[in-house]
């Protein structure tokens, strides 16, 4: 056990040092995680009668259900300890950073864009793939679309540090012969990369996922229907409620008040699902006077 603990601790320290080297000065940690970390490890009870362990009549231990009413739970049934969770996330990140499963993407990328935010987040946003700004900085949604996403998150009363943001693809889709612009990930690229996202979701265990745009919905649900038909209607992804909505880049191209209101109505539904307080001012955002 000491060896296991040492490996977990080393992985956690390595992850924090990496964040620090990338300019991070704060790490978002949920209050319940801090309380759990502050607790001393529980001592093993002494067993006075070893045969009692063979008692088949004893009821099985009860598991704490984190699912919302009417929803099934995600793939990981037993929550990990905070240290194990942080170590597992750090190890997953290291694997993703070293990934070369798509040689054409690995050779053209500047950075693997793993994800950013709290690993204890209740709300997770999923986009399609990094763009040029994200590839340069190694962080998702930092360009103009990302700045708009940040404003949307803040309008709910949260911050980027409170949520988790990731993409279907961890590398920017290569654009041979182009000096600018982006392209949609291929189905093969998404299928190759999405196991990393699966593990992120299973470790974070968000209560709600927001899929940003048609490509993110396609990668998560396999649906090719237009985002116009899918947005605003609850779906389920691996046991987690999922809300499809427009990608922030769409709102940059189409700044009609009616389109902004549609995205905001989707976010109001997300806030209600998370039982967040909603003010009258928030309910009236992007409504015509």
C-alpha positions in Angstrom: 0.0 0.0 0.0 2.8 2.6 0.8 4.2 2.0 -2.7 0.7 2.6 -4.3 0.3 5.7 -2.2 3.7 7.0 -3.2 2.9 6.5 -6.9 -0.4 8.3 -6.6 1.3 11.2 -4.7 4.1 11.4 -7.3 1.6 11.5 -10.1 -0.5 14.2 -8.4 2.6 16.4 -7.7 3.8 15.9 -11.3 0.4 17.1 -12.6 0.5 20.2 -10.3 4.0 21.0 -11.3 3.0 20.7 -15.0 0.1 23.1 -14.4 2.5 25.6 -12.7 4.9 25.4 -15.5 2.1 26.3 -17.9 1.3 29.5 -15.9 -1.5 28.2 -13.7 -1.5 29.8 -10.3 -4.7 28.4 -8.9 -6.4 25.0 -9.1 -10.2 24.7 -8.6 -11.0 22.0 -6.0 -14.5 21.3 -4.8 -15.1 22.0 -1.0 -16.1 18.4 -0.4 -12.8 17.3 -2.0 -10.8 19.5 0.4 -12.8 18.1 3.4 -12.1 14.6 2.2 -8.4 15.3 1.9 -8.3 16.8 5.4 -9.6 13.6 6.9 -7.1 11.1 8.4 -7.2 7.7 6.7 -9.6 5.4 8.4 -8.1 2.6 10.5 -8.9 -1.0 9.6 -11.3 -2.5 12.2 -9.9 -5.5 14.1 -11.8 -8.7 13.2 -12.5 -10.7 16.3 -14.1 -13.5 14.5 -12.7 -14.1 11.0 -15.6 -16.5 10.2 -18.0 -13.6 10.3 -16.6 -12.5 7.0 -18.0 -15.6 5.5 -21.5 -14.7 6.5 -23.5 -14.8 3.3 -26.6 -13.4 5.0 -25.1 -10.0 5.6 -26.6 -7.4 3.3 -24.3 -5.9 0.6 -23.0 -2.4 1.3 -25.2 0.4 -0.1 -23.8 2.5 -2.8 -24.4 6.3 -3.0 -26.3 7.1 -6.1 -25.1 10.3 -7.8 -27.6 10.0 -10.7 -30.4 12.5 -11.2 -34.0 11.2 -10.9 -34.8 9.1 -14.0 -31.2 8.9 -15.1 -28.8 5.9 -15.0 -25.4 6.3 -13.6 -22.2 6.6 -15.6 -19.7 3.9 -16.4 -17.8 4.2 -13.1 -20.0 2.9 -10.3 -17.6 3.4 -7.3 -16.3 6.9 -6.8 -12.5 7.1 -6.2 -10.8 8.9 -3.4 -9.7 12.5 -4.2 -6.0 11.4 -4.3 -6.8 8.4 -6.6 -9.0 10.6 -8.8 -6.3 13.3 -9.2 -3.6 10.7 -9.9 -5.8 8.9 -12.5 -6.6 12.2 -14.2 -2.9 13.1 -14.2 -2.0 9.7 -15.7 -4.7 10.1 -18.4 -3.4 13.5 -19.3 0.2 12.2 -19.7 -1.1 9.4 -22.0 -3.0 12.0 -24.1 0.0 14.3 -24.3 2.2 11.5 -25.7 -0.4 10.1 -28.1 0.6 9.6 -31.7 -2.3 7.4 -32.8 -3.0 9.8 -35.6 0.4 10.4 -37.1 -0.7 13.2 -39.4 -2.2 15.1 -36.5 0.7 14.4 -34.2 3.2 15.7 -36.7 1.4 18.9 -37.4 0.3 19.9 -33.9 2.0 22.4 -31.6 0.2 21.2 -28.4 -2.1 18.5 -27.4 -5.2 20.3 -26.0 -6.3 18.0 -23.2 -8.9 20.0 -21.3 -9.2 22.6 -18.6 -11.2 23.2 -15.5 -12.2 21.5 -12.3 -12.1 17.7 -12.2 -14.9 17.9 -9.6 -17.1 19.9 -12.0 -20.9 19.3 -12.1 -21.1 20.9 -15.6 -18.9 19.9 -18.6 -18.7 21.5 -22.0 -17.6 19.5 -25.0 -16.6 21.0 -28.4 -15.3 19.5 -31.5 -11.6 20.2 -31.9 -8.9 22.8 -31.1 -8.3 25.7 -33.5 -5.2 27.6 -34.2 -5.3 29.6 -30.9 -6.0 26.5 -28.9 -3.2 24.6 -30.6 -0.8 27.5 -29.8 -1.7 27.8 -26.2 -2.6 24.1 -25.4 -6.0 25.1 -23.8 -9.5 24.6 -25.3 -11.7 27.6 -26.2 -9.3 30.5 -25.9 -9.9 32.2 -29.2 -12.9 34.5 -30.0 -15.4 31.6 -29.7 -13.8 30.6 -26.4 -14.1 34.2 -25.1 -17.8 34.1 -25.9 -18.2 30.7 -24.2 -16.5 32.2 -21.1 -19.1 35.0 -21.1 -21.9 32.5 -21.4 -20.5 30.5 -18.4 -20.2 33.7 -16.4 -23.7 34.7 -17.2 -24.9 31.5 -15.4 -23.0 32.6 -12.3 -20.1 30.2 -12.8 -16.6 30.6 -14.0 -14.3 28.6 -16.2 -12.6 27.3 -13.1 -16.0 25.8 -11.9 -16.7 23.8 -15.0 -14.7 21.4 -17.2 -14.1 22.1 -20.9 -12.8 19.6 -23.4 -13.1 18.6 -27.1 -13.8 15.4 -29.0 -10.4 15.8 -30.6 -7.3 16.6 -28.5 -5.2 17.7 -31.6 -6.0 20.4 -34.1 -7.1 18.9 -37.4 -4.3 19.4 -39.9 -4.9 21.8 -42.8 -2.2 20.9 -45.4 -1.5 23.8 -47.7 -3.5 26.3 -45.7 -2.0 29.1 -43.6 -5.3 29.7 -41.8 -8.7 28.2 -41.2 -10.0 25.0 -39.6 -11.6 21.8 -40.8 -14.1 19.4 -39.3 -12.6 16.2 -37.7 -13.2 13.0 -39.7 -15.2 10.1 -38.3 -12.0 8.0 -38.0 -10.2 10.8 -36.1 -13.1 11.2 -33.7 -13.4 7.4 -33.1 -9.6 7.2 -32.4 -9.5 10.1 -29.9 -12.8 9.8 -28.1 -11.7 7.2 -25.6 -9.7 9.9 -23.9 -12.9 11.9 -23.5 -14.8 8.8 -22.3 -12.2 8.5 -19.5 -12.4 12.2 -18.7 -16.2 12.0 -18.3 -16.0 8.8 -16.2 -13.5 10.4 -13.8 -15.1 13.8 -13.6 -18.7 12.4 -13.3 -20.4 15.6 -14.3 -24.2 15.9 -13.6 -24.7 17.6 -17.0 -22.8 17.7 -20.3 -23.3 20.5 -22.9 -22.4 19.6 -26.5 -21.3 22.6 -28.4 -22.3 22.3 -32.1 -23.2 19.6 -34.6 -19.8 17.9 -34.7 -19.6 17.5 -30.9 -23.1 16.0 -30.9 -22.1 13.7 -33.8 -19.0 12.6 -31.9 -20.9 12.0 -28.7 -24.2 10.6 -29.9 -23.4 9.5 -33.5 -26.3 11.6 -34.7 -25.9 13.5 -38.0 -29.2 15.5 -37.7 -28.8 19.2 -37.9 -28.0 21.0 -34.7 -31.1 23.1 -35.3 -33.3 20.1 -34.8 -31.3 18.7 -31.8 -30.6 21.8 -29.8 -32.7 22.4 -26.7 -33.8 18.8 -26.3 -32.3 16.6 -23.5 -30.3 13.6 -24.6 -28.4 11.0 -22.5 -24.7 10.2 -23.0 -23.3 7.2 -21.1 -25.9 7.8 -18.3 -25.4 11.6 -18.1 -27.9 14.2 -19.2 -26.7 16.0 -22.3 -27.9 19.3 -23.8 -27.0 20.0 -27.4 -26.7 23.7 -28.3 -25.1 25.9 -30.9 -21.3 26.3 -31.0 -20.2 29.8 -29.9 -18.6 30.3 -33.3 -22.1 30.1 -34.8 -23.1 33.1 -32.6 -20.1 35.0 -33.8 -21.3 34.5 -37.4 -25.0 35.0 -36.6 -25.5 37.6 -33.9 -29.2 37.9 -34.2 -30.9 38.3 -30.8 -33.1 35.4 -31.5 -30.2 33.0 -31.9 -28.5 34.2 -28.8 -31.8 33.7 -26.9 -31.9 30.0 -28.1 -28.5 29.3 -26.6 -29.5 31.1 -23.4 -32.7 29.1 -23.2 -30.6 25.9 -23.4 -28.4 27.2 -20.6 -31.4 28.0 -18.5 -32.5 24.4 -18.9 -29.0 23.3 -17.8 -29.2 25.6 -14.8 -32.6 24.2 -13.8 -31.3 20.6 -14.2 -28.4 21.5 -11.9 -30.8 23.2 -9.5 -28.9 26.5 -9.7 -30.6 29.7 -8.7 -32.0 31.7 -11.6 -32.8 35.4 -11.2 -35.5 37.3 -13.1 -32.7 39.2 -14.8 -31.1 36.0 -16.0 -34.5 34.7 -17.3 -34.9 37.8 -19.4 -31.5 37.9 -21.1 -31.7 38.4 -24.9 -35.4 39.1 -24.9 -36.7 42.0 -26.9 -37.8 45.0 -24.9 
